[in-house]
């Protein structure tokens, strides 16, 4: 007799031969369908386990830390420091308690997010200072000069305010940044007395654009402006302190270097040489500066990780080669570590010489971590090294996260580390008799490495260049391949040798060599910038696509299993999203003096009562518009007189800029939108944007909708941050609808003929 068994359906039968009734059909069995999902799910689990293996958690900690900082800057108002600190400490304690549990990675990530949020909150509270809310005229100031910038047309300096007197206000500021006539900026460390006109820090020029006021706030600067009249040197009432003395010494050293370079080089060669050695890049002429950025070589002008790496690398190999000449030292002592220590000292000096700005500090920390790894016999270029450097930078300067230099630098570094750790071993992992080995003997490996490094760094920084500067560099790879070897092998080493030889008076020849290399770089950048299609423009696309692209770069760089291709999918989503973002129909400046209206041709047409070239350039760049701020076509279709301006928007709607009360009546009847500092009449049927709302909310971007206009503001309702204080006023809506006009009074007087007829 057959043994009783169980069927796949769970029912009992004999020998397991009978299928369940519900699976049976007339004519035979229902065949089981093999599914690929279990195998795919198991493969996914294996990939996830591989990504979560030992040593793979650390690179994700600074990402979580930075996410917490991003949450802080996205808040509408300032968080409570005590609450943020308590939550962060508690979550860190929970993570420590769970260190032997499966939940430990998730706990660490959550704790890192909370810690980043708390650190950013603490930094803002620590540097809290006043910010000017309204313009002030004829303000009497005294104070110490802390920094000085020599620019192409004007000079600029930062004044640490000792006393501040104004007939119309009691505002007290700690620091102000002032512009002066070229050649009249006072020396760093001096105590001066002057009168100035002050303006609030520059707010974003359109919703979503870069916040320069936030940058100034974290530099301790509460206002900017220009000097009125003469600057008088005075005896200081007290000492400026050790830091001011150090700043004066370093400024004197930079001035001495610039003077020595000026004896040999002139024009843009001198300005670029000074920028590479001292970080002062404001004297470069506008055409060359624009060509540098168009060609993709703009990163050379800003001291970054590349410059630190070149300085440290030149010193490291020079010292090591010198020590290797002595066999007793080479065989008996760790000359590699000695060379790393010398390179670390050189990098630190370069940091101080260049002004120790946040971007330069970040570069120094990255280089220092690499050199310290050499000193302690660890691998120098790894994801852990990058993670440690990022944590140090973000902990010391959380505001760096929202700065383009940090974003571009670490994106490029992440791509390069991934190339070294993952790509290069696979590319060159082949037998010695292979074609790759034969090519390497002729320098092909070095050339291929340079090409791949330039390509990877360029691609990694493209989303951030498109977001912040609204342009991409189609020929960036070509420019970097042509210029960077000369910069690395000639320009920077000659500059370092010039610094070493300067005290002995033999520096002139090195400045001449440096100038020859800079000449080549300028020729390359101007040639590339003149190529057809060299200017790749990208319209503004908002923060969403940028975050998506950042996540894609992180996944593609950190993951090692095929899961990394999810980064490619995310990047595709970011590109499509960025391209499909609609552009605003109307732009209104914060002072109401400039209004940009998109016409039927799809381009902006400007109504302006004040010339603001910087504002217009930003609007045009964000619109991917190649026109200059002086282009006559900007005023096409715009009709202006003493009473105001009017132009036609897409869809035949009229937009008016009313300057006088008598213009309001006509504008209210004919226009769909009226921008005016005057109070409109009660019978006005048009949508009205008044000056008071502009003062509270800053620049506005309007998009047509069914109900009128959707309003996007620089300072939306409820936003109140230390660098952008909120102003009290009526609550504004995000929909600007046409006003409900009061019914007009009907004239009841009958005609005289009708009265006579009735009588």
Buried (B, 14 or more C-beta within 10 A) or exposed (E): EEEEEEBEEEEEBEEBEBBEEEEEEEEEEEEEEEEEEEEEEEEEEEBEEEBEEEEBBBBBBBBBBBBBBBBBBEBEEBBEBEEBBEBBBEBBEBBEEBEEEEEBBEBBBBBBBBBBBBBBBBBBBEBEEBBBBEBBBBBEBBBBBBBBBBBEEBBBBBBBBBEBEBEEBEBEBBBBBBBBEEEEBBBBBBBBBBBBBBBBBBBBBBBBBBBBBBBBBBBBBBBBBBBEEEBEEEEBEEEBEEEBEEBBEBBEBBBEBBEBBBEBBEEBBBBBBBBBBBBBBBBBEEEBBBBBBBBBBBBBBBBBBBBBBBBBBBBBEBBBEEBBEEEEBEEEEEBBBBBBBBBBEBBBEBBBBBBBBBBBBBBBBBBBBBBBBBBEEEEEBBBBBBBBBBBBBBBBBBBBBBBBBBBBBBBBBBBBBBBBBBBBEEBBEEEEEEEBBEBBEEEBBEBBBBEBBBBBBBBBBBBBBBBBBBBBBBBBBBBBBBBBEBBBEBBBBBBBBBBEBBEEEEBBEBBBBBBBBBBBBBEBBBBBBEBEEBBBBBBBBBEEBBBBBBBBBBBBBBBBBEBBEBBEEBBEBBBEBBEEEEBBBBBBBBBBBBBBBBBEEEBBBBBBBEEBEEBBBBBBBBBBBEBEBEBEBBBEBBEBEEBBBBBBBEEEBBBBBBBEEEBBBBBBEBBBBBBBBBEBEEBBBBBBBBBBBBBBBBBBBBBBEEEBBBBBBBBBBEBEBBBBBBEEEEEBEEEBEBBEBEEEEEEEEEEEEEEEEEE
